[in-house]
Amino acid sequence: MEDNKVLNYIKDVLENIPTGWLNLTTHRLDIYDEELAKTQFLDQFEILFKNNNSKSLALSNLPTAYDYIRLGHPLSCLLEWGIANLNNLKPKNVVSFSSKTTPVLAILRKNLIDNKSTQIIYTNELPSFFDVEILKSIYGYNFELKQVEKIDEIPQFSGSTVFISQKDGICKNKLYPNIDFFINGYSHLGSVLIANGEQNESYISEIQHVRRRETIAMTPYNCFAALKSLTKRSSFDTINSIDANKTNVLDSITAITSTTTKPLIGSSGLSIQYAIMMGLVHDALKNHKGKAIKFIVPPNCYGGTNDQARRVAACIDNVEIVDLLVDGDNDMVQSIDKVLSEIANEDAIPYIIAEIPTNPRVEVPDLIKLKEALAKERKTATDKIAIDPVFILDQTFCPNVLFLGDGEILSSVRVISYTSGSKFPSGGLCTAGYCVGNKKTEALMSKIEMHLKLCDNEATSLQMEILAKQLPSMNQRINDAYKNTREFVNFINETLPEAKINFVSPALAKQGFTPSVFSLDLPTKGDTAEEKETYKRALNLKLINLMITKIPNESKYCVSYGQLNGCYWTIPATSTQGTTKEGDKDYIARVALSPNLDLELHKKVFLDFVGSIKLEFLES
């Protein structure tokens, strides 16, 4: 009876869901409490369920689910809640994934760190991309693999028992006490992990963090299909072929980047980055046995990049993170030259991850000197030629800049470029990201593709469809958004010259660096450095709250960038740098403009802000 109540309510919700639940990468950013992001949505959803309220307006007013579609969203929460209720579990014990491999990797990762054994059980056959040898030799995961005829034949085991099954519809699970984790794969939709028993609840936050950093939650569209299967108690509907859209996307990326190697398209920017990292680790372990692997990463770069790199290093003995100072008083080229010389002396393998322009300071290094630093032949301590670096370039801020094609500035050194698809490639409509390599990296790209497939992190069918529609107009949107941003930056310089703005120079813009994001260091006051910092941080929030309150239809408090409409404001230290060390965080305002917004209204509200703070300064 209770099962029918849950299923009927879900059916009603599906008929009334707000459109944003299906087509946005972020949800209700105006109702967002970061500390409650994992619980607040379901807490209030439960109240609606108890009151049998499935009205669209009530659903629209629910607060943010998690912090981003990658980690979770309203429909993934609804799917997990529905499955949990049918199985008499807490909703947090159910975690959905776009990938069918990554939930297994999440358990293996925690057990590796905890030095705990794992047995993986299956009945028919494992997914074709589940490569046992690579998972053991490259990822370093330890596990036993056993095929059984029936689920009740699973032997007793001292450690975690994981049962993998493939299903053609969402239904109630029979939970066996000797199985710790059930992972149900669902054809083209992804998978759902169930943590069975209180003794396994300590895994949940770690599993969610793997979903946040190395893959994504099951996408809204696929969750919607899964929920329909659940309520109808039927198999999934068939989907259109991905091939035509994928061909169009590959062609667009090739044209945009002017490269000839095959582009790779993942379910998110971090999915692509993870494949790059593991592909390079794979190449190093096979071709440079015994040598240390050094990932060189700016300590203040995007928190997902920073955190993921350190998570890889935590799992593999001879992988280490080296800090690369790139912003402010530090010159990226000088820092790279210094670090590469030190790593060459150790005869280690250097992989550099860096953003151009940098985030959040929007700085571009001298590209000729960068190429020279990367191409420079260095010697080991024993006077042998050192291994040349691979430069992993995050060009999300400027995906239109040509770095890698024949004759371009970085074509002669080993460079792989990647871009977050939730920004300009899709206009904020999906998370899918892509990477390309120059001719010097063809062998590496095949390794990266292997790991993208092993992790089952390739873009979904709908993501390909969205990219196929959006990529052809990307460069024009970048150009239009840049014009708005330059005009707004000029206006701020005129009305508040005391503020420090980090943005590209007109000379850099002529070279093709036309981002639509800038950072704003507001003027401050106080007798001590601490007082000045406290005042400036409060002023940041005052500005952002004013903009999003006065222009709620366009100004949002969000890390997004490259959206089709509106203006996005954030504080990097509390958003994109969330997992960055405190001393490396940037407590400044970061502003991103789209091609389509009411710029005159934004100027007017900013002018009101300037008037209010000048009054404060006069009064003090």
Secondary structure, DSSP 8 states (H G I E B T S, - for coil): -HHHHHHHHHHHHHHH--THHHH-SS--TTS--GGGTTTHHHHHHHHHHHTT---HHHHHTS--SSSSTTT--HHHHHHHHHHHHHTT--GGGEEEES-SSHHHHHHHHHHHHHT--EEEEESS---TT--HHHHHHTS----EEEE-SSGGG----SSEEEEEEE-SS-------TT-SEEEEEETTTEEEEEE-SGGGGGGHHHHHHHHHHHS----HHHHHHHHHHHHHT--------SHHHHHHHHHHHHHHHT--S--EEESSHHHHHHHHHHHHHHHHHHHSTT--EEEEE-TTS-HHHHHHHHHHHHHSTTEEEEE---STT--HHHHHHHHHHHHHHTT-EEEEEEESS-TTT-----HHHHHHHHH---B-TTS-B----EEEEE-TT-TTS--SSTTSTTSSS-EEEEE-TTTTTTTTS---EEEEE-GGGHHHHHHHHHHHHHTT-B--HHHHHHHHHHGGGHHHHHHHHHHHHHHHHHHHHHH-TTSEEE---HHHHHTT---SEEEEE-----SSHHHHHHHHHHHHHHHHHHHHHHSTTTEEES---S-SSSEEEE-GGGTTTTTS-GGG---SEEEEE-SSS-HHHHHHHHHHHHHHHHHHHHH-
